[in-house]
Amino acid sequence: MAIAQSDLQARIEAAFPDAEVTITDLAGDGDHYKARIVSAAFNGLARVRQHQLVNRALADLLSGPLHALALETVAKDA
């Protein structure tokens, strides 16, 4: 199974409404992506906690159609 890049981006933007999101399809197969997410929701959080927030928001995709997701999370200056 695969997920469209635009659907993945929409899911992340819904979870982090203020975010600047950049999605890259790493393998051209629709289930290996890199996501760069810049959000104020990450301010003051350790990187592992930032990634946990994203993983929680995408839990149903990560256990199904999304095989691999490389994350780059960045705190947005308030």
N, C-alpha and C positions, 0 to 999 in steps of 0.2 A: 504494500500500500504506500501511497505517497500523499503529500499535502502540498497544495499550491503555495508558492512563495508569498503571494498576496494574502492568502488566508492566514499563514503564520504571522505575517506582519500585523494583520488586523487583530489577531488574538493578543499579541503583545501590546499593541496600542490600546486595546480595551482594558487590559490589566494595569497598564501604566499610562494613563491619559496624557501626561505631560511629556512623555518620552520622545526622544529623537531616535528612531529605529532604522537600522540599516541591515538588510538581510542579504546574504550571499549564498547561492546554491553551490556547494563545494564540489559536487560530483555530477551535476546535471541530471540527477535521478529523482529529485523531489523528496528525498528523505535524508539527505545529509546537508545541513545548513550551518552557517555561522551567523550569529546575531550580535550586533553591536547596539547596546541600549544605553542611552544617556538619560538619566531620570533623577529628579530631586528625591524620589522615594528611596534612593540609595545613599543619600547624605548621611554621614556618620556611621555607616554600616561597614563591617568587614566584608571583603570580597566574597568569602564563602556564604555569608548571610545574604548578600545581593543575589548570588546564584540560586540560593534556596528559594528566594521569593519568585524568581523567574520559573524555576522548576515546578514550584507549587501551582503557579498560574497555568502551566502547560502540562500538568500531570497526565491528563487523559490522552494527549498527543504523544507524550514520551513513552507511554505504555502501549502505544498502538502504531499509528502511521508514521511517526517521526523516529527514525532509527538513530540519528546522531545530531546533536546540536552543540556546537562550540559557542561558548558565551564570552563576550567582552562586555562587562558592565562598568559604567562610569557614573560617578555622582555628579549631578548638575549643580553648579553654584546657585545658591538661593538668592 
